[in-house]
Amino acid sequence: MNDRTKVQGFTLLELLMVIIIIGILAALALPGYYRATERSRAAEATTMMGQIRGSIQRFCVENNGSLPPGFPDLDVENPNTAPSQAAGGTRQWDYAFPGTIACPSPAGPLTIGAFTATRVAGPCVGSTVTMIDPPTIVGGSIFGYTWQGPCA
């Protein structure tokens, strides 16, 4: 036998083909990854708005229907001044305090007007998450938020 028949391995062409295939798969997967990442950031905004809504409701109940003057009077930290821990200390969203708030009567619901979070950092600057109050029911699911913008 000759020494050339014993040598096993990949040719340069085979290695290049593998690298090209991996590159194509990565190019197909990255947009989905970015969408999923942005969805999770939008979920962060909706969670914060829900916490603020609950805090406003608690304030109304504890103060006999009085409206909170602003974030310092609520039992949640102001998300506009507190950096996000998930984003390495960079604030990702700018929250607009609701313009219309109606505290409930003892048996009535809390009504909050336009409550919006606007993306101020990252690849999707300008995207907005808006809380719809009261939430609408479509097909048995409650939809209380809309997400609009370049990455929605």
Secondary structure, 3 states (H helix, E strand, C coil): CCHHHHCCCCCHHHHHHHHHHHHHHHHHHHHHHHHHHHHHHHHHHHHHHHHHHHHHHHHHHHCCCCCCCCHHHCCCCCCCCCCCCCCCCCCCEEEECCCCEECCCCCCCCEECCEEEEECCCCCCCCEEEEEEEEEEECCEEEEEEEECCCC
